[in-house]
């Protein structure tokens, strides 16, 4: 299996499968494509087809062993290890991100945060102290951080993202309401509720 | 054109086109599929194909008039009007949502917020006062609210979402880290940074 040859749309569904399996595991040890499909709103055939890209996880008639499928998906997604994250921008949203504890139980740890605002620099949170944005490159290199969360205003997002890439960041989760233009090898994901709202109203 | 027949994957790209056009409008009056594609990371052909689902927006050689395309996309997405939103759950994340002013300039107004916690009920924010979750149905009906943001813990999300649907909500933007199982006519979008992180690490 060559990971890069599998369509990204399939890859994007794997974390959702994982999420659902973690919920199912609380009450059962096996599941099947029909049950997963029903929970996720996909067809059973879709789920079988997606998973078959990565191997043989279930048996005709007995379905999937949940623990095994969770371990396999974590291995495929590289989420069977810990990841350090740099947060750029500690405004209102950045504060909420730093106070939120939901990432770390899945292995994502915000190890450092930077901002340009002197009123925020030095502020202490659970896992880190906010540092000057001028130290960004140094922090990334010293800690070999590959993932950044971008929570700066839209007008600063592109410039900041370029600096992150120069400093060695390989993946950016952007909260900024703008589209970033970066080299194709950099993974960019957007968390953008406004886009989701505008998508929904199409159907209303 | 019958809206429901156009693949949802195309619909999902329209808000991103709109976003990019709004940025381009600050400095120019026309654009073309090549420029849009470059900014968004899609091919020019993809953009022409997507837009052609909805009509003829550009002319060979002269490209797109940005104002016209923005107006057209807003009309297609139903974002040329105002929408009222109910926020369910005013914890840490809910506070950040209520304090955030970025939605309203795009016509999305949080008109009401509800929570179960007596310490939060009665708390006043820019646009609303937090009310008891017991009044949810009444609030939705009285204000004819169609869109809800769900910011409750994962374990309460499904039950709360079902109550929202019973009360008349047609679209839910869920911040809860779980997958909702709702009737197919209900639009559900997830804003879930964890899913995005797990998607990115696949490639790292």
Boltz contact constraints between the chains, C-beta under 6 A:
constraints:
  - contact:
      token1: [A, 11]
      token2: [B, 202]
      max_distance: 6.0
  - contact:
      token1: [A, 12]
      token2: [B, 199]
      max_distance: 6.0
  - contact:
      token1: [A, 15]
      token2: [B, 195]
      max_distance: 6.0
  - contact:
      token1: [A, 15]
      token2: [B, 198]
      max_distance: 6.0
  - contact:
      token1: [A, 15]
      token2: [B, 199]
      max_distance: 6.0
  - contact:
      token1: [A, 20]
      token2: [B, 179]
      max_distance: 6.0
  - contact:
      token1: [A, 39]
      token2: [B, 181]
      max_distance: 6.0
  - contact:
      token1: [A, 40]
      token2: [B, 179]
      max_distance: 6.0
  - contact:
      token1: [A, 77]
      token2: [B, 198]
      max_distance: 6.0
  - contact:
      token1: [A, 77]
      token2: [B, 201]
      max_distance: 6.0
  - contact:
      token1: [A, 77]
      token2: [B, 202]
      max_distance: 6.0
  - contact:
      token1: [A, 78]
      token2: [B, 201]
      max_distance: 6.0
  - contact:
      token1: [A, 79]
      token2: [B, 198]
      max_distance: 6.0
  - contact:
      token1: [A, 79]
      token2: [B, 201]
      max_distance: 6.0
  - contact:
      token1: [A, 92]
      token2: [B, 99]
      max_distance: 6.0
  - contact:
      token1: [A, 96]
      token2: [B, 96]
      max_distance: 6.0
  - contact:
      token1: [A, 99]
      token2: [B, 92]
      max_distance: 6.0
  - contact:
      token1: [A, 106]
      token2: [B, 194]
      max_distance: 6.0
  - contact:
      token1: [A, 108]
      token2: [B, 197]
      max_distance: 6.0
  - contact:
      token1: [A, 146]
      token2: [B, 204]
      max_distance: 6.0
  - contact:
      token1: [A, 170]
      token2: [B, 204]
      max_distance: 6.0
  - contact:
      token1: [A, 171]
      token2: [B, 200]
      max_distance: 6.0
  - contact:
      token1: [A, 171]
      token2: [B, 204]
      max_distance: 6.0
  - contact:
      token1: [A, 173]
      token2: [B, 193]
      max_distance: 6.0
  - contact:
      token1: [A, 173]
      token2: [B, 196]
      max_distance: 6.0
  - contact:
      token1: [A, 179]
      token2: [B, 20]
      max_distance: 6.0
  - contact:
      token1: [A, 179]
      token2: [B, 40]
      max_distance: 6.0
  - contact:
      token1: [A, 181]
      token2: [B, 39]
      max_distance: 6.0
  - contact:
      token1: [A, 187]
      token2: [B, 200]
      max_distance: 6.0
  - contact:
      token1: [A, 187]
      token2: [B, 203]
      max_distance: 6.0
  - contact:
      token1: [A, 189]
      token2: [B, 196]
      max_distance: 6.0
  - contact:
      token1: [A, 189]
      token2: [B, 200]
      max_distance: 6.0
  - contact:
      token1: [A, 191]
      token2: [B, 193]
      max_distance: 6.0
  - contact:
      token1: [A, 191]
      token2: [B, 196]
      max_distance: 6.0
  - contact:
      token1: [A, 193]
      token2: [B, 173]
      max_distance: 6.0
  - contact:
      token1: [A, 193]
      token2: [B, 191]
      max_distance: 6.0
  - contact:
      token1: [A, 194]
      token2: [B, 106]
      max_distance: 6.0
  - contact:
      token1: [A, 195]
      token2: [B, 15]
      max_distance: 6.0
  - contact:
      token1: [A, 196]
      token2: [B, 173]
      max_distance: 6.0
  - contact:
      token1: [A, 196]
      token2: [B, 189]
      max_distance: 6.0
  - contact:
      token1: [A, 196]
      token2: [B, 191]
      max_distance: 6.0
  - contact:
      token1: [A, 197]
      token2: [B, 108]
      max_distance: 6.0
  - contact:
      token1: [A, 198]
      token2: [B, 15]
      max_distance: 6.0
  - contact:
      token1: [A, 198]
      token2: [B, 77]
      max_distance: 6.0
  - contact:
      token1: [A, 198]
      token2: [B, 79]
      max_distance: 6.0
  - contact:
      token1: [A, 199]
      token2: [B, 12]
      max_distance: 6.0
  - contact:
      token1: [A, 199]
      token2: [B, 15]
      max_distance: 6.0
  - contact:
      token1: [A, 200]
      token2: [B, 171]
      max_distance: 6.0
  - contact:
      token1: [A, 200]
      token2: [B, 187]
      max_distance: 6.0
  - contact:
      token1: [A, 200]
      token2: [B, 189]
      max_distance: 6.0
  - contact:
      token1: [A, 201]
      token2: [B, 77]
      max_distance: 6.0
  - contact:
      token1: [A, 201]
      token2: [B, 78]
      max_distance: 6.0
  - contact:
      token1: [A, 201]
      token2: [B, 79]
      max_distance: 6.0
  - contact:
      token1: [A, 202]
      token2: [B, 11]
      max_distance: 6.0
  - contact:
      token1: [A, 202]
      token2: [B, 77]
      max_distance: 6.0
  - contact:
      token1: [A, 203]
      token2: [B, 187]
      max_distance: 6.0
  - contact:
      token1: [A, 204]
      token2: [B, 146]
      max_distance: 6.0
  - contact:
      token1: [A, 204]
      token2: [B, 170]
      max_distance: 6.0
